[in-house]
Amino acid sequence: MPTETTGRTPHDLAAELTAELAVDWPRLWRGLPQLGGPEFRTLFESCGWEYEVPVHERGAVSVRTPTDAHLTVFMDGRHRVEVARHYACQVMADDPAENAAVLARAAQDWPDHLKAVESVLGPPTWTGPWDAADFPEPPHPSYWPDGAYRLENRSPEALAYWEPAGGAEGRPWVLLEQSVSRPTRTTTRPGSFLVTLDLWAPPESLNAANVRGTS
């Protein structure tokens, strides 16, 4: 039978999101201190994050959160945090014959994960499948693929996003996304699906970082 590799539940997802929303994200958008240094350690401790050591000069830091989840913090070249990504659920077929079961599980699991995030944030700004007629263009190009890519690749399979309530300055944009690997729709190779939770820097922060980065 298909294997669930993350060992997390929708209930765990709601708890993780609640913990993540308590983080001082505007501070992280502005940039991290020297990776692995004293200020860096103090900042991550204030978030309740245990980071993997050693921390190198690289584009991402892997951490364990207070809910015992794994979070990957992605940065730009100046260590400004762009997005924090949590892999909420991954199901993989052990044999191509299980691909149909993986697709069925994907359809079954998506509503449960969506409800988990809604229990914390309320109804999303938008949600729908990859072929929805009103599928929006992303508020920032980094958030999700444009329409041409999405329709050609059926990616993301499903999406929900939450704009910060009342346009709260500096708060993250929350994205819940489901992706299904192409082999899952065939019988040639074992396939899989993945549900991710992203907390993105707001468009104005990403745009400002890009401008400064080119100056």
C-alpha positions as MATLAB code, in Angstrom:
seq = 'MPTETTGRTPHDLAAELTAELAVDWPRLWRGLPQLGGPEFRTLFESCGWEYEVPVHERGAVSVRTPTDAHLTVFMDGRHRVEVARHYACQVMADDPAENAAVLARAAQDWPDHLKAVESVLGPPTWTGPWDAADFPEPPHPSYWPDGAYRLENRSPEALAYWEPAGGAEGRPWVLLEQSVSRPTRTTTRPGSFLVTLDLWAPPESLNAANVRGTS';
ca = [
       0.000    0.000    0.000;
       1.147    3.622   -0.466;
       3.522    4.926    2.184;
       2.994    8.174    4.117;
       6.497    9.532    4.749;
       5.948   12.569    6.980;
       3.957   11.013    9.820;
       1.951   14.215   10.287;
      -1.819   14.711   10.502;
      -4.124   17.643    9.646;
      -4.400   18.273   13.401;
      -0.612   18.570   13.514;
      -0.778   21.028   10.621;
      -3.153   23.315   12.519;
      -0.874   23.253   15.575;
       2.201   23.968   13.451;
       0.567   26.911   11.695;
      -0.523   28.377   15.027;
       3.074   28.198   16.254;
       4.451   29.699   13.046;
       2.085   32.660   13.177;
       3.577   33.634   16.556;
       7.002   34.203   14.932;
       8.248   37.762   14.347;
       8.223   37.438   10.569;
       8.903   41.120    9.756;
      12.208   40.707   11.604;
      13.086   37.715    9.418;
      12.137   39.484    6.176;
      14.720   42.161    6.986;
      17.526   39.600    7.140;
      19.164   37.068    9.428;
      22.256   37.771   11.536;
      25.488   35.953   10.731;
      24.490   32.337   10.222;
      25.331   30.293   13.296;
      26.522   33.343   15.262;
      25.295   34.426   18.726;
      22.575   36.765   17.395;
      21.408   34.073   14.989;
      21.131   31.561   17.834;
      19.207   34.041   19.985;
      16.803   34.847   17.158;
      16.059   31.207   16.368;
      15.642   30.395   20.050;
      13.042   33.184   20.273;
      11.160   31.406   17.463;
      11.426   28.100   19.299;
      13.456   26.644   16.421;
      16.268   24.109   16.724;
      18.427   24.404   13.617;
      20.622   21.778   12.085;
      24.331   22.287   12.615;
      26.645   23.240   11.166;
      24.914   26.163    9.458;
      26.691   27.011    6.216;
      26.515   29.980    3.876;
      23.668   28.546    1.877;
      20.175   29.452    0.727;
      18.210   27.494    3.315;
      18.230   26.541    6.993;
      16.458   23.410    8.231;
      14.855   23.632   11.656;
      12.717   21.583   14.028;
       9.802   23.556   15.443;
       8.060   23.427   18.853;
       5.448   21.032   17.405;
       8.238   18.618   16.381;
       7.745   19.520   12.728;
      10.452   20.205   10.159;
      10.560   23.645    8.563;
      12.878   24.819    5.799;
      13.671   28.542    5.863;
      14.719   29.821    2.430;
      16.732   33.027    2.066;
      18.020   35.291   -0.667;
      21.701   36.053   -1.162;
      21.693   38.577    1.690;
      20.053   36.188    4.172;
      16.650   37.869    3.987;
      14.024   35.201    4.579;
      11.737   34.768    1.575;
       9.640   31.768    2.568;
       9.350   29.117    5.267;
       8.101   25.768    3.969;
       6.600   22.880    5.908;
       5.964   19.520    4.253;
       2.601   18.653    5.766;
       1.960   15.351    4.001;
       3.719   13.149    1.466;
       2.333    9.866    0.186;
       4.368    7.664   -2.148;
       3.516    4.543   -4.102;
       5.834    1.576   -3.658;
       4.797    0.170   -7.040;
       3.197    1.701  -10.161;
       0.134   -0.459   -9.513;
      -0.525    1.721   -6.450;
      -0.684    4.993   -8.389;
      -4.481    4.948   -8.602;
      -4.621    4.570   -4.818;
      -2.256    7.527   -4.435;
      -4.533    9.690   -6.600;
      -7.548    8.629   -4.554;
      -5.697    9.436   -1.325;
      -4.731   12.856   -2.696;
      -8.379   13.680   -3.403;
      -9.376   12.441    0.033;
      -6.638   14.212    2.026;
      -6.768   17.699    0.482;
     -10.091   18.747    2.120;
      -8.808   17.622    5.535;
      -5.646   19.726    5.277;
      -7.627   22.687    3.958;
     -10.021   22.478    6.923;
      -7.056   22.331    9.300;
      -5.691   25.643    8.016;
      -9.180   27.157    7.935;
      -9.550   26.277   11.620;
      -6.697   28.713   12.295;
      -7.138   31.399    9.610;
     -10.761   31.117    8.530;
     -11.862   30.906    4.886;
      -9.055   31.402    2.350;
      -8.773   34.368    0.035;
      -9.095   31.806   -2.765;
      -9.042   28.048   -3.148;
      -9.549   25.680   -6.043;
      -8.121   22.999   -8.345;
      -5.544   23.487  -11.064;
      -8.151   23.905  -13.826;
     -10.478   26.343  -12.038;
     -11.733   29.025  -14.435;
     -11.049   31.748  -11.854;
      -7.588   30.486  -10.814;
      -5.771   33.738   -9.946;
      -2.411   34.949  -11.104;
       0.011   35.085   -8.153;
       0.270   38.330   -6.129;
       4.020   37.867   -6.580;
       5.692   35.666   -9.245;
       7.468   33.635   -6.551;
       4.249   32.442   -4.899;
       3.044   29.968   -7.533;
       3.411   29.366  -11.305;
       1.618   31.542  -13.830;
      -1.367   30.295  -15.787;
       0.555   28.989  -18.789;
       2.830   26.790  -16.695;
      -0.012   25.622  -14.467;
      -2.187   24.500  -17.358;
       0.667   22.774  -19.167;
       1.979   20.948  -16.104;
      -1.170   20.641  -13.956;
       0.802   22.216  -11.148;
      -0.221   22.982   -8.481;
      -2.880   20.302   -8.376;
      -4.807   22.343   -5.797;
      -4.122   25.618   -4.039;
      -5.468   27.769   -1.236;
      -4.009   31.059   -0.092;
      -4.690   33.566    2.666;
      -3.868   37.235    2.318;
      -2.961   38.855    5.669;
      -6.125   40.031    7.383;
      -6.746   43.721    6.851;
      -3.555   43.994    4.849;
      -1.521   43.754    8.079;
       1.911   45.114    7.224;
       4.727   42.598    7.267;
       2.579   39.557    7.999;
       3.129   36.456    5.860;
       0.967   35.292    2.997;
      -0.043   31.709    3.767;
      -0.215   29.144    0.953;
      -1.428   25.562    1.135;
      -0.548   23.637   -1.993;
      -0.943   20.102   -3.255;
       1.281   18.728   -6.016;
       0.990   15.347   -7.730;
       3.972   13.868   -9.547;
       3.433   13.101  -13.213;
       4.198    9.359  -12.890;
       1.201    9.080  -10.554;
      -1.057    9.484  -13.596;
       0.635    6.597  -15.435;
       1.556    3.000  -14.742;
       5.227    3.333  -15.668;
       6.778    4.444  -12.364;
       5.650    4.774   -8.732;
       4.102    8.209   -8.136;
       3.429   10.458   -5.162;
       1.667   13.559   -3.932;
       2.799   16.271   -1.557;
       1.016   18.893    0.534;
       3.079   21.915    1.578;
       2.392   24.888    3.812;
       4.296   28.055    2.873;
       4.589   31.315    4.773;
       5.782   33.852    2.219;
       7.237   37.302    2.698;
       4.707   39.876    1.469;
       5.108   41.101   -2.114;
       6.418   44.490   -1.020;
       9.244   42.826    0.959;
      10.217   40.568   -1.942;
      10.093   43.462   -4.404;
      12.161   45.711   -2.150;
      14.767   42.965   -1.680;
      15.036   42.482   -5.441;
      15.532   46.220   -5.998;
      18.228   46.457   -3.336;
      19.856   43.307   -4.621;
      20.363   44.837   -8.053;
      21.575   48.213   -6.894;
];
